[in-house]
């Protein structure tokens, strides 16, 4: 059985609301950047439009954005490492 970021596998434990929102943010960023990487390009930026009900808590939005930031930080570190390997460690 293979997994894809577009169809993440089930998490077997119960997630808190904050964990679920962070996961959603990581998933959204990974799907967007993954499409760019699959085309052989390097992401130069990231833009996110988020629509939420007015009663959404600010902390919920912050949790989503923390998940996005986690993915972008991870991706940037990966791209830097790949570039260093490609350039002979410089």
N, C-alpha and C positions, 0 to 999 in steps of 0.2 A: 504494500500500500504506500503510495507516495503522497506527500503533502505539498501544497502550494500556498504561498502567501495570499493568493486570491481566494483560497478556500481553506482557512486555517482549521487544524484539527481541534477537536473538543478538548477542553481542559477538564481534567477529571475531578478537580476540587472546586468547591464553591468560592467564587471570587467576591470580594467586597465591591461596592459600587465604584470606589476610587480605582481599584485594580482593573475593573472592567472598562472604565473610561480611559485609563492609560493605555490599555491594550488596544482600544479603538483608535487612539491617536497614533500608536506605533504602526498599526495595520494600515491606516490611511496613508501615512508617510511612506511606508515600505512599498505599498502598491504603486503609488505615484512615481517614486524614484526607480522602482524595479522596471517599470515600463520604459523609462528613459535609458537605463542601463542595458536593457535587453536590445535596444536599438544600436548599441555600441557607442552611445554618447555619455558624457559626464554631466551630471546635474550641476548647474551653476547657481541655482536658487530654488526656493520652494515657496509656493503661494497656497494659501488655504482659505477657502470661503466656508464659513460655518454658520448654519442656520439653526437656531434653537428657540424653543418656546420662551416667552418673556419670563416665565416663572423659574427658568433654569438658574441654579445657583452658580455664582461666580466660581466657587471652588470646583464645580463640575467642569467648567470650561478650562480652568487652570490644570486640572488633571488630564484632560484631553491634550492640551498643549504640552504638558510635561512628557506625555508619551510620544508626541511628534518630535520633541527635542531629543529624546533618547535615541530615536531612530536616526535622526539627522546627525547627531554626534557620532554614533556608531558608524554610519556610512562615511562620514568625513574621515574618521580614523582609518577605515578600510581603504579609502581612496588614496590617502597619504602613504600608507604602507605599500600599496600596489605600485604607486608612482616611484617610491624609493627602490623597490625591487627592480622595476623596469629600468631605472637610471643607474643601477649598480650600487645602490645604498647611499647615494649622495643626498 
